[in-house]
């Protein structure tokens, strides 16, 4: 089998071929590691590559197949993990020089579950320092570049994972999403990214499990791969209070199992707190909605006046970094990302009153979105307001430009559709919707009620059938 075919094969197909002894895990892993070595100098998607460990795991996976041992759903399939997620015996840097030599003693539960499902860990992917911004660059590792256009960002903070999946450097990437950090890079790189319902997938690293808004989630090239990966990593953990009371993953609604979507009510949200949307991004969102309409769905524009609480959300976000990272300033100030330092400085100016008012605003936003689901089965938005920003975009000082107009900072002008659903906890899926005139991917976001992750993924799969994207590949080295 040609290397190109191996590199862009869906994970579920690879697992099926491996279980039938029609594909060697050794061959597959060797091909992916070779591609990583070729692409890393151009894309810079990895902090750590586990050549020896991955090949050893591949040989053991192959022997298990030959021995007729029970196989997991991802047996022999390569996976990479964002460098924010703990991996036993493998350093976890959090994108920071501060943790350059940090080697955890235990796996995060999501990594444990991926291993138990039979996957092979390739390495750790790049992220912005502590995941603070929606781009992937930093003084600790440089800039991760979009495989579709090296002058553009991958998005962030899970940019390394999205770039790697898009470039065929492993079919499965585990990312994390605190304000869009799975969905933003998915949209920038033309792959699938899912943020699950709050509590469905545990996030053991949370410093405040009771007020958590960070989610671990899959980055893949196909919706089916995302659904299988989600089913593997979901479930409660004793280290995450939200997961102990999480809703779990409900099965697909019976009426959506087929392709007939009569009765499906879609609420279309053309704007959140953003002023403008790139023409092609909006057009491809409408085309995606029309694909649902062709299957019988009813689409209605949401006209409710919703307070998207961009500034209150920013208060919680930046104040959190001001507190959590203050301990590092005396020793590490000169080696930290200037954007993170700017966020911390701003976050330190907010009062306790402002912080508590922001938390109250989060509850109001949750209730406003909940009310929409009294009328709609799902909500649909563009994922971003425009295609990928320049790779050297300064998130602390630059304004996002959409159709020639300055539209504010990234939360306002670019990723305004992302952070609200981190705060409300609703499941949100980003899937490719086409391409813009600049040759970069566009994307659409599907948001569902709490616990209806599989319904959201089912609709993404139907869109994938009607408007396929996985056949498109970026130029490679």
Buried (B, 14 or more C-beta within 10 A) or exposed (E): EEBEEBBBBBBBBBBBBBBEEEBBBBBBBBBBBBBBBBBBEBBBBBBBBBBEBBBEBBBEBBEBBEEEEEBBBBBBBBBBBBBBBBBBEBBBBBBBBBBEEEEBEEBBBBBBBBBEBBBBBBBBBBBBBBBBBBBBBBBBBEBBBBBBBBEBBBBBBBBBBBBBBBBBBBBBBBBBBBBBBBBBBBBBBBBBBBBBBBBBBBBBBBEEBEEBBBBBBBBBBBBBBBBBBBBBBBBBBEBBBBBEEBBEBBEBBEEBEEEEBEEBBBBBBBBBBBBBBBEBBBBBBBBBBBBBBEBEBBBEEBEEEBEBBBEBBBBBBBBBBBBBBEEBEEEEEEBBBEBBBBBBEBBEEBEEEBBEEBEEBBEEBBEBBBEBBEEBBBBBBBBBBBBBBEBEBEBBEBBBBBEEEEBBBBBBBBBBBBBBBBBBBBBBBBBBBBBBEEEBBBBBBBBBBBBBBBBBBBBBBBBBEBBEBBEBBBEBE
